[in-house]
Amino acid sequence: MNDKELTKVRKHKAMKVSEIADLINANIVCDCKDDREVSKAFASDLMSDVLTLETDNTLLITGLANVQAIRTAEMSDINCIVFARNKKVNEEMKKVALENDIVVLETSFSVFRTSGILYQEGIKPIF
Amino acid sequence: MEFEYEITGGDFSRAGFASSHLKKILKQINIEPRLIKKIVIALYEAEVNIVAHAFEGRIKVSIEPDRIIMDVTDKGPGIEDIDRAMEDGYSTASEEVREMGFGAGMGLSNIKNNSDDLEINSTVDEGTELRIVKRFK
């Protein structure tokens, strides 16, 4: 199915961080001051793959909870990360996220479940 | 403008420090965001390579009016076969590096994709030198 066909069968939607948090039962660990919206997402535990993405302002869904996930987001202009599979964000990760204005969420849902819910609600895949 | 950074091999908690600092500088001097992203991704990949493979390294960044030059040198095992190392998917990274979300054999080719010029010189058991150049236009 190409992108045009996808558009026909699914609603597309930009979502606020609070809406995303509600849908995937997530805690907002680092919030932002602006009213940012997310419209597309990418899920990976491999940061090397994330670093090859050309799109900006993407939501990253990952189960890799370390400071390099935050650094990867910083370099890639990703401004929102969901840590799935009940992975916890440590103080150092919080510090780097706050410094770079990256929103961080934690959910107990798996990467698959998180992705499935957000896809169904209209968040677009990058490819 | 010139900056230098020291990188310690194996210290994953600090990998990205140099790239993060450079990103802030490039923003301050109003480089276009798309270019900044390419520059810092190339440097970040190089930083992760030092941390993942070498004992220690040094990054020297020179910002000229029309381009940026990043010289990344390390003392470490060196690269035996540079052509193979440039291939996607070829990696000698340890299990620990893979657990950090890297080591998939994509770093060097991603540096090349995000730069205008990439020179690699390496001597086995001594170390590796990268010169990464990105033009501002």
Chai-1 contact restraints between the chains, C-beta under 6 A:
chainA,res_idxA,chainB,res_idxB,connection_type,confidence,min_distance_angstrom,max_distance_angstrom,comment,restraint_id
A,L46,B,G101,contact,1.0,0.0,6.0,A-B,restraint_1
A,L46,B,A104,contact,1.0,0.0,6.0,A-B,restraint_2
A,M47,B,G101,contact,1.0,0.0,6.0,A-B,restraint_3
A,M47,B,F102,contact,1.0,0.0,6.0,A-B,restraint_4
A,S48,B,F102,contact,1.0,0.0,6.0,A-B,restraint_5
A,S48,B,A104,contact,1.0,0.0,6.0,A-B,restraint_6
A,S48,B,M106,contact,1.0,0.0,6.0,A-B,restraint_7
A,L51,B,I41,contact,1.0,0.0,6.0,A-B,restraint_8
A,L51,B,N110,contact,1.0,0.0,6.0,A-B,restraint_9
A,T52,B,N110,contact,1.0,0.0,6.0,A-B,restraint_10
A,L64,B,G101,contact,1.0,0.0,6.0,A-B,restraint_11
A,V67,B,S13,contact,1.0,0.0,6.0,A-B,restraint_12
A,Q68,B,M100,contact,1.0,0.0,6.0,A-B,restraint_13
A,Q68,B,G101,contact,1.0,0.0,6.0,A-B,restraint_14
A,R71,B,G16,contact,1.0,0.0,6.0,A-B,restraint_15
A,M75,B,S19,contact,1.0,0.0,6.0,A-B,restraint_16
A,M75,B,V40,contact,1.0,0.0,6.0,A-B,restraint_17
A,M75,B,I41,contact,1.0,0.0,6.0,A-B,restraint_18
A,M75,B,Y44,contact,1.0,0.0,6.0,A-B,restraint_19
A,D77,B,K37,contact,1.0,0.0,6.0,A-B,restraint_20
